Amino acid sequence: MQHDLHKRSFLPREAWGIIIIVLISLLSKGLGSLFPLVGSMLFAILIGVLLQNTVSIPSTFNPGIHFTLKTLLKVAIVFLGVGLSLFDILHIGQRALWVIFLSVSLGITVTYFVGKWLGVDRRLSLLIGIGTSICGATAISAVKGIIGARENETAYALSTIVFFNLIAFITYPFIGHLLNMTELSFGIWAGTSVHDTSSAVAVGYAFGDEAGDVATTVKLARTLFLIPVMFCLPFILRSGTDGESQYLKAFPWFVFLFLGVSVLHTIGWIPVMIETYMKTISKFLIIMVMAAVGLQVRIRDLVRLGFKPILTGLIASLTCAVISLYLIL
């Protein structure tokens, strides 16, 4: 029946999911204006979670949800490049690089051994550790073939990442204000420790515009650490893999578009009016991505995980958060 709906419709198959996400985002933007302490992005997540767990969401919406999470997120990040000069990016990167390296290295190592201690399968521990320490769902999708993870292990790891992204969005801004962190420091913290790119960017902007710009830059630099990790995994696990195609598929090519927009902004080739429009569009796209994240949270799946993978994910999240915070403050 849903297949017939796609065939009869003159709209692309992604349209239905995008429409519901836009409606959630408009409602969230309105609620965020009324309740600024909560904010539009948190409202978007909460409404998405509420709908997913109280209403039967048709699978017709899934292509639009995935399109928002994969493609529109990249468009939002590229547009955010208009708010940063190349000199800002170099300055932020220079300060954050060693924090990223230590956070990623220790995060994966600690998670692996904690999972081993708890009796969690090493493939699942690696998925959770790499997803937590580098770039969430993107990292998990990229390495699952290399380590030979089963579909249920991949689903478990993704569920823990989504759950702790939600927790981070609620807790990070509160902790940042409690510690009187500057926007630069908070942006580096969010960029080096929040799991998914979408959530790291959203957490940064929930604290402030400068923090959001910094978190975006740092998170993109952190995402690049996926490539050396992917190269090392076959040697660590002593397994063969069709690595080249995996690496090319996982490489975040849109980072170059982000840098390109930043270069154009630095040399003054983008008119001020267009920059304003790009910033406004990027902020709304991030709200849309947060709504899509909320629509992916299935509470029954988290309950089905059991406590060991969730405990492993919790320790992984705390490790990344505490290490990076300690190095920044």
Residue pairs with C-beta under 8 A, 6 or more apart in sequence:
2 58
2 59
2 60
5 60
6 13
6 60
9 15
13 63
13 64
14 63
14 64
14 67
15 64
16 58
16 60
16 61
16 63
16 64
17 60
17 61
17 62
17 63
17 64
17 65
17 66
17 67
17 68
17 292
18 64
18 67
18 68
18 288
19 64
20 61
20 64
21 64
21 65
21 68
21 288
21 291
21 292
21 295
22 288
24 44
24 47
24 48
24 51
24 291
24 294
25 40
25 44
25 284
25 287
25 288
25 291
27 43
27 47
28 40
28 41
28 43
28 44
28 47
28 287
28 290
28 291
29 40
29 284
29 287
31 38
31 40
31 43
32 38
32 39
32 40
32 41
32 43
33 40
35 43
39 206
40 287
41 169
41 202
41 205
41 206
41 286
41 287
41 290
42 169
42 170
42 206
42 290
44 287
44 288
44 290
44 291
44 294
45 166
45 169
45 290
45 291
45 293
45 294
46 294
47 291
47 294
48 290
48 291
48 292
48 293
48 294
48 295
48 296
48 297
49 166
49 294
49 295
49 297
49 299
50 294
51 57
51 294
51 295
52 294
52 295
52 296
52 297
52 298
53 297
53 298
53 299
53 300
57 295
61 295
65 292
65 295
65 296
68 288
68 289
68 291
68 292
69 137
69 198
69 289
69 292
69 293
69 296
72 285
72 288
72 289
73 197
73 198
73 285
73 286
73 289
74 254
74 257
75 282
75 285
76 201
76 281
76 282
76 285
76 286
76 289
77 197
77 201
77 216
77 220
77 254
77 258
77 282
78 254
78 257
78 258
78 261
79 261
79 278
79 279
79 281
79 282
79 285
80 201
80 212
80 213
80 216
80 258
80 279
80 282
81 257
81 258
81 259
81 260
81 261
81 262
81 265
82 261
82 262
82 264
82 265
82 270
82 275
82 278
82 279
82 282
83 209
83 213
83 265
83 275
83 279
84 213
84 216
84 217
84 262
84 265
85 262
85 265
85 266
86 259
86 262
86 263
86 266
87 266
88 213
88 217
89 217
89 259
89 262
92 184
92 187
92 188
92 214
92 217
92 218
93 217
93 218
93 221
95 188
96 188
96 191
96 192
96 217
96 218
96 221
97 221
98 327
99 188
99 192
99 324
99 327
99 328
100 192
100 218
100 221
100 222
100 225
101 225
102 323
102 324
102 327
103 133
103 192
103 193
103 320
103 323
103 324
103 327
104 133
104 134
104 222
104 225
104 229
106 319
106 323
107 129
107 132
107 133
107 316
107 319
107 320
107 323
108 126
108 129
108 130
108 133
108 229
109 129
110 129
110 315
110 316
110 319
111 125
111 126
111 128
111 129
111 132
111 133
111 312
111 315
111 316
111 319
112 122
112 125
112 126
112 129
114 125
114 312
114 315
114 316
115 121
115 122
115 124
115 125
115 126
115 128
115 129
115 312
116 122
116 125
118 308
118 311
118 312
119 308
120 308
120 309
120 312
121 153
123 147
123 148
123 149
123 150
123 153
124 149
124 153
124 156
124 157
124 309
124 312
125 312
126 143
126 147
126 149
126 233
127 140
127 143
127 144
127 147
127 149
127 153
127 154
127 156
127 157
128 157
128 160
128 161
128 309
128 312
128 313
128 316
129 316
130 139
130 140
130 143
130 226
130 229
131 137
131 139
131 140
131 157
131 158
131 160
131 161
131 195
132 161
132 164
132 195
132 313
132 316
132 317
132 319
132 320
133 139
133 316
133 320
134 222
134 223
134 225
134 226
134 229
135 195
135 196
135 197
135 219
135 222
135 223
135 226
136 161
136 165
136 195
136 196
136 197
136 199
137 158
137 161
137 162
137 196
138 196
138 197
138 223
138 226
138 250
138 252
139 226
139 229
140 154
140 157
140 158
140 161
141 154
141 250
142 226
142 230
142 246
142 249
142 250
143 149
143 226
143 229
143 230
143 233
144 153
144 154
145 241
145 246
146 230
146 233
146 234
146 237
146 239
146 241
146 243
146 246
147 233
147 237
147 239
148 239
149 157
155 301
156 305
156 309
157 309
159 298
159 301
159 302
159 305
160 302
160 305
160 309
160 310
160 312
160 313
161 195
161 196
161 313
162 196
162 293
162 296
162 297
163 297
163 302
163 310
163 313
164 195
164 313
164 314
164 317
165 194
165 195
165 196
165 198
165 199
165 293
166 293
166 294
166 297
167 317
168 193
168 194
168 195
168 199
168 203
168 317
168 321
169 194
169 199
169 202
169 203
169 206
169 290
172 186
172 189
172 190
172 194
172 203
172 206
172 207
173 203
173 206
173 207
176 186
176 189
176 207
176 211
177 207
179 329
181 189
181 329
183 207
183 208
183 209
183 210
183 211
183 214
184 210
184 211
184 214
185 328
185 329
186 204
186 207
186 208
186 211
186 214
186 215
187 204
187 207
187 210
187 211
187 212
187 213
187 214
187 215
187 217
187 218
188 214
188 215
188 218
188 324
188 328
189 321
189 324
189 325
189 328
190 200
190 203
190 204
190 207
190 211
190 214
190 215
190 218
190 219
191 200
191 204
191 214
191 215
191 216
191 217
191 218
191 219
191 221
191 222
192 218
192 222
192 320
192 324
192 328
193 317
193 320
193 321
193 323
193 324
193 325
194 200
194 203
194 215
194 219
195 317
196 293
197 219
197 220
197 223
198 286
198 289
198 290
198 293
199 293
200 215
200 216
200 218
200 219
201 212
201 215
201 216
201 219
201 286
202 286
202 289
202 290
203 215
204 211
204 212
204 213
204 214
204 215
204 216
205 211
205 212
205 215
205 283
205 286
206 212
216 258
220 252
220 255
220 258
223 252
223 255
224 252
224 255
226 250
226 252
227 247
227 250
227 251
230 243
230 246
230 247
230 250
231 243
231 247
233 241
234 240
234 241
234 243
261 270
261 278
264 270
265 275
270 278
302 310
